[in-house]
Amino acid sequence: MNIPQTICLKDFDPGQKHGPERVALLVANILENGDKCKATDVYIEPWVDKLQVCFRVDGVILPSTELPRELGPNIIARLKFLANLLSYRQDIPQEGRIVQVDSLEGIEVRVSTFPTIHGERVALRLFRRENRQFILEELGLEPGVLKNLKDAIVERTGAILFTGPGGSGKTTSIYSCLSHIAKTEKTRRHIVTLEDPVEQILEGVSQTQVSPSTGFDFSLGLRSLLRQDPEVILVGEMRDPETARVAIEAALSGHLLFSTLHAGSSCGVISRLLEMGLEPYLLTSSLRLILNQRLLRKICPKCKGNGCADCNNTGYQGRLLLLEAMVLNEEMRRAILNRADRTTLEEIFVNNDGITLVSHAIAAVKAGQTTREEVLRVLGSADCATVLYSNQGD
């Protein structure tokens, strides 16, 4: 895997004007190169004297090429046109989608623009509609986590919540759970989703893409969906208190609910829901499993971390999943009912032999799958460093 260092510059002449056709070719070339190196994101950012193009590969931002700064407005105007955004507004953030890229099959692009002092910056998230198989057993989960997850998804009611930063693989984990239900259970359950966007097509699952710009958001979609007699529901994200309240109530009324929300840890999910105004008794009655996950780069199997052409001299290739799973026991439920703070909840979790991200990371380092430096890059806390290096001789 090699990061392209030049992008469509063979015909570039500083003395010539770059018309719509040439700019369109340049934009297509940027997206094609992003797809070739399996980038999840492409960033186009103006600086004082240049336009920097970067790709995010395996969770790490890698510079690709530098373009003349004067191309920035035309490139971004082209992307806005493709995403149906307002090309004449450069002073506000905008979000949109490119549903189909002409030169790339099965690629959808989420476009986000943001004004800076040097011009507009654009972030592109690439969604590949591949014919993938989502198999729960192939996620590489720690055996205890896999058992907890399988025990939770056979239930008929309750909420299974995932947290983790963007790009940490939450959608893949949830899709694997839904596919497991659809393909392995003898009695078919009505599985429905509300997503933004629909990233992959799942066999046996009824999928819907919400459109917040038209008012069809998660909250409205979920309230309407409950009248469709679903049994298993995926709500892509609990973005607001109303969506969280309706989702948790659905989990209490005969539905198995999957969703995600932003929090720093499994215990942070509980604190976040309490901050949204949900009553503690709703959480203790509905939450079956909370999962917190991260993706770590794996040591390149060919060069064993030294760097080679296959891994673009990074020493890493591919990623492995770290997943922390929290099942609510009686002690945890009592703490939630008493509105205990996050520190107290985390102490209870660890003291009850909870499988944490750090413990999973230590096992991955000992197995030679990744490095301490990569763990610190992703988890990045002083406590993590202390635990990792205290195990250096193990």
C-alpha positions in Angstrom: 0.0 0.0 0.0 1.6 3.2 -1.2 0.3 6.8 -0.5 0.3 8.7 -3.8 2.7 11.6 -3.6 1.4 13.4 -6.7 -2.2 13.8 -7.7 -3.1 14.6 -11.3 -0.4 17.3 -11.8 1.1 16.1 -15.0 -0.9 18.6 -17.0 -0.7 21.4 -14.5 0.5 24.7 -15.9 0.6 27.7 -13.4 0.1 30.0 -16.3 -3.1 28.4 -17.5 -6.6 28.8 -16.1 -8.1 25.6 -14.8 -11.6 25.3 -16.2 -14.5 23.1 -14.9 -13.4 20.0 -16.8 -9.8 20.1 -15.5 -11.0 20.7 -11.9 -13.5 17.9 -12.2 -10.7 15.5 -13.3 -8.5 16.6 -10.4 -11.3 16.0 -7.9 -12.0 12.6 -9.4 -8.3 11.8 -9.2 -8.1 12.7 -5.5 -11.1 10.4 -4.7 -9.7 7.6 -6.9 -6.3 7.7 -5.1 -8.1 7.8 -1.7 -9.9 4.6 -2.7 -6.8 2.9 -4.0 -4.9 3.3 -0.7 -8.1 2.3 1.2 -8.4 5.6 2.9 -11.4 6.1 5.2 -11.1 9.9 5.0 -9.6 12.5 2.6 -8.7 16.0 3.9 -8.2 19.0 1.7 -6.9 21.9 3.7 -5.7 25.4 2.7 -2.5 26.9 4.2 -0.7 30.2 3.6 1.1 29.0 0.5 -0.3 25.6 -0.4 -3.3 23.3 -0.5 -2.5 20.1 1.5 -4.2 16.8 0.6 -4.0 14.0 3.3 -5.5 10.5 3.5 -6.5 8.7 6.7 -5.3 5.1 6.4 -5.7 2.6 9.3 -6.7 5.5 11.5 -3.6 7.6 10.9 -3.4 10.8 8.8 -0.8 10.5 6.0 0.2 13.5 3.8 -0.4 12.8 0.1 0.5 15.8 -1.9 0.6 19.6 -2.0 -1.3 21.5 -4.6 -1.2 25.2 -5.5 -3.3 27.2 -3.1 -5.3 28.9 -5.8 -6.9 25.6 -6.8 -8.6 25.4 -3.4 -11.8 27.4 -4.2 -12.4 25.6 -7.4 -11.9 22.1 -5.9 -14.2 22.9 -3.0 -16.8 24.4 -5.4 -16.7 21.2 -7.4 -17.2 19.1 -4.3 -20.1 21.3 -3.2 -21.8 21.0 -6.5 -21.6 17.2 -6.4 -22.9 17.2 -2.8 -25.7 19.7 -3.5 -24.3 22.3 -1.1 -24.4 26.1 -1.4 -21.3 27.0 -3.5 -21.7 30.7 -2.8 -21.5 30.4 1.0 -17.9 30.1 2.2 -18.6 31.6 5.6 -20.6 28.7 7.2 -20.0 25.0 7.7 -22.0 22.7 5.4 -22.6 18.9 5.2 -23.8 16.8 2.3 -23.3 13.6 0.4 -22.1 12.5 -3.0 -24.3 9.5 -3.6 -22.4 8.2 -6.6 -18.8 9.0 -7.8 -18.7 8.6 -11.5 -15.3 7.1 -11.6 -15.8 4.8 -8.6 -18.4 2.1 -8.2 -20.0 1.4 -4.9 -18.5 4.6 -3.2 -20.6 7.2 -1.3 -18.8 10.3 0.0 -19.9 12.3 3.0 -18.7 15.9 2.5 -18.1 18.4 5.3 -16.8 21.9 4.7 -15.6 24.3 7.4 -14.3 27.9 7.0 -10.8 28.8 8.1 -8.7 32.0 7.9 -7.0 30.6 4.8 -10.2 29.4 3.1 -12.5 26.5 3.3 -11.3 23.1 4.6 -13.1 20.0 3.4 -13.3 16.5 5.0 -14.5 13.6 2.9 -15.6 10.3 4.5 -15.5 7.4 2.0 -18.2 4.7 2.4 -17.6 1.6 0.4 -20.7 -0.4 -0.4 -18.8 -3.7 -0.7 -20.4 -7.1 -0.8 -19.0 -7.9 2.6 -19.9 -10.7 5.0 -20.3 -9.5 8.6 -19.5 -12.5 10.8 -19.5 -12.0 14.6 -16.9 -14.6 15.2 -14.5 -13.0 12.8 -14.3 -9.6 14.6 -11.5 -11.0 16.7 -13.2 -10.4 20.0 -11.8 -11.6 23.3 -13.7 -14.8 24.3 -15.4 -13.3 27.3 -16.6 -10.3 25.3 -17.9 -12.5 22.5 -19.9 -14.6 25.1 -21.4 -11.5 26.6 -22.4 -10.2 23.2 -23.9 -13.4 22.1 -25.8 -13.8 25.4 -27.2 -10.2 24.9 -28.4 -10.5 21.3 -30.5 -13.6 21.8 -32.7 -11.6 24.2 -36.0 -10.1 23.0 -35.8 -6.8 24.9 -33.2 -4.4 26.2 -30.6 -2.0 24.9 -27.1 -2.9 23.6 -25.1 0.3 23.3 -21.8 1.0 21.5 -19.5 3.9 22.1 -16.1 4.9 20.7 -14.7 7.7 18.5 -15.6 8.1 14.8 -13.9 5.4 12.7 -13.5 2.9 15.6 -15.6 0.2 13.8 -18.9 0.6 15.7 -21.0 0.1 12.6 -19.1 -3.0 11.6 -19.7 -4.5 15.1 -23.4 -3.7 15.0 -23.8 -5.0 11.5 -22.2 -8.2 12.6 -24.7 -8.5 15.4 -27.7 -7.9 13.1 -26.3 -10.4 10.5 -25.9 -13.0 13.3 -29.5 -12.6 14.3 -30.8 -12.6 10.7 -28.8 -15.7 9.6 -28.6 -18.0 12.7 -31.9 -17.8 14.4 -34.5 -20.3 13.3 -37.4 -18.0 14.1 -37.1 -14.9 11.9 -37.2 -11.6 13.7 -38.3 -8.3 12.1 -35.0 -6.3 12.0 -35.1 -2.6 11.0 -32.6 0.2 11.0 -32.4 3.9 11.0 -29.0 5.0 9.7 -27.1 8.1 8.6 -25.9 6.9 6.2 -26.6 3.3 5.3 -23.1 2.0 4.9 -23.7 -1.5 3.7 -26.7 -3.5 2.5 -27.6 -6.4 4.9 -29.5 -9.4 3.9 -32.7 -10.0 5.9 -32.6 -6.5 7.4 -35.0 -3.6 6.5 -32.7 -0.5 6.3 -33.7 3.2 6.2 -31.5 6.3 5.7 -32.6 9.3 7.7 -32.4 12.8 6.3 -32.1 15.4 9.1 -32.1 18.3 6.5 -35.7 17.4 5.6 -36.8 16.9 9.2 -36.7 13.1 9.0 -34.3 12.6 11.8 -33.6 9.7 14.2 -36.3 10.9 16.7 -39.1 11.2 14.2 -38.0 8.1 12.4 -38.0 6.0 15.6 -41.4 7.2 16.7 -42.9 6.3 13.3 -40.9 3.0 13.1 -42.4 1.7 16.3 -45.8 1.5 14.6 -44.2 -0.9 12.0 -44.1 -3.7 14.6 -40.3 -4.1 14.7 -38.5 -6.6 17.0 -34.9 -5.6 16.6 -34.1 -2.0 16.0 -30.9 -0.2 15.1 -30.9 3.6 15.8 -27.6 4.8 14.2 -26.9 7.4 17.0 -28.6 8.8 20.1 -27.8 12.4 19.2 -30.3 14.2 21.4 -32.4 13.6 24.6 -35.6 13.0 22.7 -34.1 10.2 20.6 -32.4 8.7 23.7 -35.7 8.7 25.6 -37.8 7.1 22.8 -35.0 4.5 22.2 -34.7 3.5 25.9 -38.5 3.3 26.2 -38.6 1.0 23.1 -36.0 -1.2 24.8 -38.4 -1.5 27.7 -41.4 -2.4 25.7 -40.6 -5.6 23.8 -37.8 -4.5 21.4 -34.1 -5.4 21.3 -32.4 -2.1 20.6 -28.9 -1.3 19.2 -27.5 2.2 19.1 -24.4 4.3 19.5 -23.6 7.5 21.4 -20.5 9.6 22.1 -18.8 8.9 25.5 -15.3 8.2 26.5 -15.9 4.8 28.2 -18.6 2.2 29.0 -19.3 4.0 32.3 -19.3 7.3 30.5 -22.3 6.0 28.5 -24.4 5.9 31.7 -23.2 9.3 32.8 -24.1 10.7 29.3 -27.6 9.2 29.4 -28.2 10.6 32.9 -27.0 14.1 31.7 -29.6 13.8 28.9 -32.3 13.6 31.5 -33.1 9.9 31.6 -34.2 8.6 35.0 -31.8 6.0 36.6 -34.5 3.4 36.8 -34.9 3.4 33.0 -31.3 2.6 32.6 -31.1 -0.1 35.2 -34.2 -1.8 33.6 -33.2 -1.5 30.0 -29.4 -1.7 29.5 -28.2 -5.2 28.7 -24.7 -4.5 27.5 -22.5 -1.5 26.9 -19.5 -1.8 24.6 -16.6 0.6 24.2 -14.3 0.0 21.3 -11.1 1.2 19.6 -9.1 0.1 16.6 -5.3 -0.5 16.8 -2.9 -0.8 13.9 -1.4 -4.3 13.7 2.3 -4.9 13.2 3.0 -5.5 9.5 3.3 -9.3 9.0 6.0 -8.9 6.3 8.5 -6.6 7.9 7.5 -7.3 11.5 7.3 -3.6 12.3 10.5 -2.4 10.6 8.7 -0.7 7.7 8.5 -1.9 4.1 6.8 -1.0 0.8 3.7 -3.0 1.7 3.0 -0.9 4.8 4.3 2.4 3.3 7.2 2.2 5.7 4.9 2.6 8.8 5.6 -0.8 10.3 1.8 -1.4 10.5 -0.8 -2.9 8.2 -4.4 -3.6 9.0 -6.2 -3.1 12.3 -7.4 -5.1 15.3 -10.4 -4.5 17.5 -10.3 -3.7 21.2 -13.6 -4.0 22.8 -14.6 -3.4 26.4 -17.9 -4.9 27.5 -19.9 -4.0 30.6 -22.8 -6.0 31.9 -24.9 -4.4 34.6 -24.7 -6.4 37.8 -26.6 -5.7 41.0 -23.8 -3.5 42.5 -23.7 -1.4 39.3 -27.5 -1.1 39.2 -27.5 0.2 42.8 -24.8 2.7 42.0 -26.8 4.0 39.0 -29.9 4.3 41.1 -27.9 6.4 43.5 -26.6 8.5 40.6 -23.0 7.6 41.3 -20.3 9.5 39.4 -18.3 8.1 36.6 -15.2 7.3 38.8 -17.3 5.2 41.2 -18.9 3.3 38.3 -15.5 2.6 36.8 -14.2 1.3 40.2 -17.1 -1.1 40.4 -16.6 -2.2 36.8 -12.9 -3.0 37.3 -13.4 -4.6 40.8 -15.9 -7.0 39.2 -13.3 -8.2 36.7 -14.6 -6.2 33.8 -12.7 -6.6 30.5 -11.3 -3.2 29.9 -9.7 -1.7 26.8 -6.3 -1.5 28.6 -6.4 -5.2 29.7 -7.3 -6.2 26.1 -4.5 -4.0 24.8 -1.9 -5.6 27.1 -2.9 -9.0 25.8 -2.5 -7.8 22.2 1.0 -6.4 22.9 2.0 -9.7 24.6 0.7 -11.7 21.6 2.9 -9.6 19.3 -0.1 -8.2 17.4 0.6 -4.5 18.1 3.1 -2.3 20.0 3.0 -0.3 23.2 3.5 2.9 21.2 0.4 2.2 19.2 -1.7 1.5 22.3 -0.6 4.8 23.8 -1.4 6.6 20.6 -4.9 5.3 20.6 -5.8 5.1 24.3 -3.4 7.9 25.4 -3.7 8.2 29.1 -1.1 8.3 31.9 -2.8 5.3 33.6 -2.6 3.3 30.4 1.1 4.1 30.2 1.7 3.0 33.8 -0.1 -0.3 33.3 1.6 -1.0 29.9 5.2 -0.4 31.0 4.7 -2.1 34.4 4.0 -5.2 32.3 7.1 -4.7 30.1 8.9 -7.7 31.4 6.0 -10.1 31.4 
